[in-house]
Amino acid sequence: MIGENQVSPKQVLDFATLKNAFIDLKAINLLIQRDNFEELIEESLKENPEEFITEDRIKDLIIRKETKLSGVSQEVIVEKSGKRLFRDEYSSKFRILDECDVTGKSYSEGKVGDFLSYFRDKFNFLEPLLHKRQGFEPKPLSRLDRTAKNKEVHFIAMVREKQKSRSGHLIFKLEDLEAECTGLALKDDNKIMDICRNIMPDEVLGFRAVKGNDDLVIIKDVLWPDMPNRKLKTINEQLSIACISDIHIGSKMFLEKEFSKFISWIDGDYGDEKELEKVSRIKYLLIAGDLCDGIGVYPDQINELNIKDINEQYEVFASFMKRIPESIEVFIIPGNHDCVVRRADPQPAIPKEFCKELHALGNFHFMGSPSMAEIEGFKTLLYHGNSMHQVNANVSGMDFKRPEKTMEELLKRRTLVPTYGMRHTLVPERKDYLLIREEPDIFLTGDMHHKGYSNYKGVLCLNAGTWQTVTKFQQELGHVPTPGICPTIDLSNGKITENCFYQPTC
């Protein structure tokens, strides 16, 4: 029964602590209305001592008790701000595509066989995509020696090497599974030179060329695997997905006050009725890595940390996340600062021991980077973005301030890490988890610390920025981040809305 004098949250929390029990905030809000809160906690632990005490668990115990007393089944409803929100009544529809995630499936030993399997898997996936291109009729490289000089040839090959000749031509070593050849982009052909400058080693591409002497071909056109042209996907229901990245808890530059304001906002405790209605439509939250700042990620990082224990960093992260309503499904991947997993791509999910309380909650889903989830029918690709620096350094026109353009280049190449062994480390798994095998409807990254949005051939690209102000390293690069922004996607029309919590950005 509901008590006349409501107990305090501290009383409930102290009793739960005494019993060595974990309890969530909504369960506490329900228990403070009960004179028998101690009895309810004890009964919950008696049935399952290892259980994380949730609101649903307490509701179930109350219903069972009151049914026994009155013989009538009663529904217990906890309301937010005096009313139920839309997301509380809406049943989530999602599935995680485990086949896209390396978590629990990393078998590479770094041996020659692993490298061969990795590169062959990449070639075998991308080759059929290029075969489908209209007006393109590729033949194996082994047939080149049967082709007459000056004859047009079409073929698919992986770029093994790229270099510039003394005379200014670009020279490529190209190979398929059976043979190899040398490709030449002539310096006087401005159009092809502009294209070929942006080719990266290890890419699998289609080539239109003219046969030269022996195994030499003169490149005339290049085809990327790319995405098909599609319309932006929408649904009839007015639901929203919120996106954040690069929180960097533990850093002295972490925007704790602003991030707490964001958590209050998504919980429905911040803003007017109009804002509450908008928030009530948020059913999903995506977090694209760098949850914490980590330890020893870069030289002298220790001087920029205010939390110097990795376990404590994740405890603080969990304390924020526990305030997110249970009716919101949260998808979390790691980043390069999440040093509790390997920094090399593909990264496995954050281990359970670092976020025990969140793993115990049914609405938190920890996945690797990259990963894919189908949310309300939208295939959603999540990748922290570790390779984006690599692309920016090798493709003309790329910029920290326009991360969406770098994302488009990754989609064009149908791989999240085009080149092995450049600026970013990569594990040669026998299956290439960095290939974009499924055509995404939504593509989310982080790492760049700068917001960016675009629609690339029906794929909604978002980089969610950061919750950290400028670091010393970024100052040296002249990079200006855009912190304290949470973009939301309206699934009914694809519209992106910026929700600002940091005044200089807004």
N, C-alpha and C positions, 0 to 999 in steps of 0.2 A: 504494500500500500504506500501511497505517497505521504511523506511525513509533513507535519505542520511546520517544523523548523528545519529547513533544508541544511544538510551537512555541507561542509566546504570541500572543494576539490582536493585540498591538501590532506584532509582526513582520509579520503579515499586513496590517494596516491601513497600516503604513509603506510596505510594498512597493506596495500598491494606490495610495497617494498619490503615490509616486514615478512611477508609470505614468499619473498623472492619471485614475485610474479611480474611479467610484462603486461602493461595495460594501455590501450589506446585512448586518445582524448575523447572520442565520442562515447566510449564505454564509461569514462569518468563522468561526463555530462549527464548520462542516464542514471548512474549510481548515486549522484548527489541528491536525487529526488526520492531516494529510498531509505527508510529507517533501517532496513535490514541489509544494507550494502555489504557489511562484513560477511553475513551469511551467504549472500550471492557469490562473493569472491571465493569463499571457501568451497562452496559447492562446485563452482567452475573448475577449481584446481583439483578437487577430489575426483572428478570424472576424468580429467586429463591433466596431470601435473605439468606436462611440457607445453601445454596450450598457451598461446598468446591470447589474452582476454580481449575480445572485441565486442563492439556494440551488439552485433547479431547474437553472440553467445549469451549476453546478459538478457537480451530481449526474449530469447528462447526459454531461459530459466524463469523469468517473470511470468511468461504465458503459462508455463507448466504449473507454477505455483498457484497462480490465480484461478486457473481452470480447476484445480483440485479443491480450492476453497469454495468456489461459487457454482461449479458445474457448468460454467459458460466460458467458451473460448473468447479471449479478448486479444485484440491486436494492439501492440505497443508501437506508437509512431513518435519519433523524435523530429521536431520541425526546426528548420533554420529560419531565423528572423521572422518567425510566426507563420511561415508557409513552406510547403514543399517546393523545391526547385524542379525544373523540367528534367534535369539530368538524373535526379533521384528516382524518377518514375520510369525513365527510359532504360530498357535492357540493352547492354552493350553487345555489339556484334563484331567479333574480331577473331583472327587466328594467326599464330606465329608460324612462319615458314621455316621450320627447323633445318631444312636442307640448305638454307642460305647462311647458316651460322656455324662457325668452326668450334663453338663451345663443346667440349667433351669429345671432339673428333680430330684433334691435332696429332697426327702420327708421323710427322716429318722428323727425320734424323739428320737432315742436311747432307745426305749422301747423293752420289751421282744419279742414282735411280729416282730420287725424289725430284731433282731438278728436271730430269727428262719427263717424268710424269706431269709435272707442273706445266712445262712449256707445251707439251703435246695436248694436254687438256685445253689449254688456251687456244691453240691452233684449231683443234677439232670442233670447238664450240663456235668460233668466229668465222671459220671458212664457209659453212652453210649459209650464214647470214649474208655474206658477200655474193654467194652464188645466185641469190634471189634477185639481184639488182638487174633492172630492165636494161637490155642492150649490152649486157656484159656476159661474155661467153669464155670463162677462164679455162685454161688447160694446164696440166701439171708442168712444172719446170723441166722435167725430164724430156719433154717433147721439143724443147727449144732447138736442140741440135738438128732437128728435122725441118726447121723453119728457114725459109730463104731470107737472105739479107734484105733489109728495107721493108720486110713484111710486118704488118701490124700484129701484135700479140697481146692476149689478155691472160693474166695469171694472178693467183693469190699467193702472198708470201709474208713471212715474218721478217722484220728488219733486224738483222743481226748486228750491223755496224752502220755508222753514219759519219762521214768526214768530208772536209772541204779540200779540194785539190789546190795545188800551187797556182793554177790558172783561174781558180774561182768557181769551178764546177762543184756540184755536190755528188759524192759517190756513196752508193749504198751497197752493202752486202746483203742479198736477199736469199731466203731459203724456204722451201716447204718440207714435207716429210721425206722427200726422196732425193731432191737435188738442190742446187744453188746457182745463183747468177749474180752479175754485177749490174746495178742500175745507175744510170747517169742522168742527172738533171742539169741541162746546159745553162750556163750563166746568162746567155743572151735571151733565154726564154723567160721573161719576167713573170709571166703568169704561173708557170710551173715552179719557178724558184720561190715565189711567195707561198705556194702550197707546201713544197718540200722542206722549207725551213722549219715548218711546224711539225714535221714527222719526228717521232721519238723512237729510240731503240726498243725492240721487243713488241712493237705494234704489229698486228696482223691486218694487212691492207690489200685492196684490189688495185691492180696496175693495168693501165693501157699504155703500151709502149711500141717502139719500132725496133725490130731486130737489127743488131749491129754485128760486129765480128765476133766469132766464137760464142762465149757466154755473156756478151755485153748487150744490154738493151738501153735505148734512149727513152726515158720516161716522158709521157705526154699527158697523163691524167692519173689522179689518185682517188680511190674510193675508200671511205671509212665505213665500218659496220653500221654505225649510227642507229637512231631510233626511227621508227616509221612515223609518218605524219598522222596525228590523231587529234580529235577534239578534246578539250579539257573536260574531264569527267565531273558530273554533278549528281546529286541525289535529291529527292523531293523533301526529305526531312531537314529542317533547319538545325543542324548540329555543327559544332565547331571543334577543331583540334588546336590546342595551344602548343607552342614550340619554344624551347629554351635550350641554351648550350653554354659551355665554358663558365661554370659557376665559380670555380677556383676557391672553394672554402679552404681556409688555412693561410691564404695570402693576405698580406697587409693591405693590398689593394682591393680585396673583396668588398663589395657593396652590401654589407650586412643589413643595414637599415632599409635599403631599397628592396633587397630580396625578401625581407620579412614583410614588407608592404605588398609585394607580389603574392606571397603566400596567403596573406589576409584577403587580397583581392579575389584570388581563385577560390578561396573558401566561402566567399560571399559576404565578408565582413567589412568591405571597403567600397565606398562609392554610393551613389543614389539608386533609386528604384530602376532607372533606365540601365544603369551599369549592372545591377544585379540580374536583370533580365538577360543581358548579354552574357554574363558569366554563367548563368543557369544553363546555357546551351553548350557549354564546354564539357564534353564527355570524355575527352582524351587529352593527355599531356605527353609530349615527346621530349626527351632530354638527350641531346647529342654529344655526350661525353665531357671530359674534364670536370667531373663532379667536384674534385678536390684539387689543390695545387700540387700535392705530392711532396716527396722528399728526394733531393738529389737529382732532380730532372735536368737542371742546367747549372753551370758553375756559379758558385756564391748564392745559390737560391736561398740558403739558410738565412741570409740577411734580409730577405724579403718576406719571411714567414712570421706570422703571429701565433700559429699552432705548429709546433715542431714535432708532433707525434702523429704518425699516419693513422693509427686507430682512432685518435681523438678527432682528426679531421672528418672521418667517416661517421663518427658518432654525432658530430654537429650536423652533417648532411642529413642523417636520419632524423634528427630532431626537427628539422625544417619539413622534411617530407611527410612525417607523421601527421602534420597539420592539414594535409591535403585530404579532402573528403573521400570517403570510401567509394562513392559513386563515380569517381573519376578513375579511369584506367591509365596507369602510368607506365611508359615504356622507356627503359634506361639502357644506354650503351656506354662503354668506356671511351676515354680519349688518351692521348699520349702522356698526360699528366697523372692519369690514374695508374700509378706505378705498382699497384697491387696485382696487376696483370702485365704481361709482356708489352713492350712498346711497339714491337714489330707487328705489321698487319699480316694476316687478319688477327684481331684481338679477341680473346674469349671474354665472356661476361664477368662482371665483378663477382668474386667468390662470396659465397654465403656468409662466411665468418666475419666479413667486414660490414655487412648490413643485415644482421640476423633478424632484427625487428621488422624490417621492411620485407624481407623474404617470407616472413610468417604471414604477411597480409596478402590477401587474395588479389588485390588490385595493382600490385607492383610486379612488373615483368622485366627481369634483367636479361639482356641479350648481348651478343658479341657485336663488334664493329668490323665489318658491316653486318647488318641484319635486315630482314624484311618481315613486315607484318601486314596482313590484309585487314584494314579497318573500315567497316561499313562498306566493303566492296572495293576500297581504294588500296591498291598495292603500294605500300609505303616503305621506301628504302631509307634506312638510317646508316650514316657513315660519319665518323668524327671529322674526317677530312685531312688525315695526316699527309697524304700525297699531294695536296693542292699546292704546296710550296714548290714541289717538283715540276708540276705543270706550269706554274707561273714563271719559272726560270727557263723553260724551254719553248714556250708558245708565245708568239708576239701578241701584244694587245692585252695581256692579262695584268690584273692589278689587285692589290689587297682590298681596295675600296669597292671592287665589283666581284665579290666571290661567286655570284650567280653565273658569271661568264666562265669561270674556271669549272664550275659544275657542269655547264653545258658541254665543255670540251670532254669531260669524263663520259657523259652520256653519248657523245658522238663517237667515242672510241670503244664504248660498251665494256669498259673496265675502269675500276676505281684506282688502280695503280698501273699505269701504262708500261713503266720500265722497271726492271729488276736491277737493284744495286746502285741506284743514284743517291739522292739526298735522304731518302726514307728507306728504312730497313724493312725487309719482307721475308717471311718464312715460306720456303718452297713446299707448300702442302701438295700432296699428290692430286688433290682436287683444287682448282683455282677458285677460292671463295671470293676473290675480288672481281670476278666477271659479273657483269650486269645481265644475268641470264633471264630474269623476268623483266618485262617492260613496266617500270613503275608509273604510278599516277602522281605520287608525291615523292620528292627527293629532299631529304633534310641533312645538312652538314653543320659543322661548327668550325673550330680551330682558327679561322681567320680573324675572329673578334670584331667582325664588321657585318652589319646586316646586309642582306641582298636578296632580291626576289625576281623571278622571271617565269614565263611560260615558254618552255622549249618543246615544241612539237607535241603539245598536250601533256607534258610533264611539268607539274608545278614545283619549281626549285626554290628552296628557302635556306638561307643561312641566318641563324638566329642571333648572331652577335655574341655578347658576353655579359657577365656580372662582375667584371673586374676592370678597374680603371687602368690607365696606361702604365706599363712596366718600364724598367730601365732599358731593357733590351728593345722594346718597341720604340722608345724615345730615340734610341740610336739609329733605328731604321727609318725614323720619321713617320711611323705608322700611328694613326689616330683611331682608336677603337670606338665603337658605338655601343656603350653599355646600358644595361637597365631597360631593355626592350623585350617584350614578349609578343611576337606576332601570333595572331590566330587566323585559322583558315575556316571560312564558312563553306561547308561541304555542299550547300545548296546552290552556290554560284561561283565558287572558287575565289571569292574575294578575300584578300589578306588585309587585316586591320592591325595596326601597330598600337600596342598598349604600353605607354611609357611610365617608368617609375624613377627615372634619374633625370633631374632637371636640365643639366647641360646638354644631354642628348635630345631632350624634348623641346 
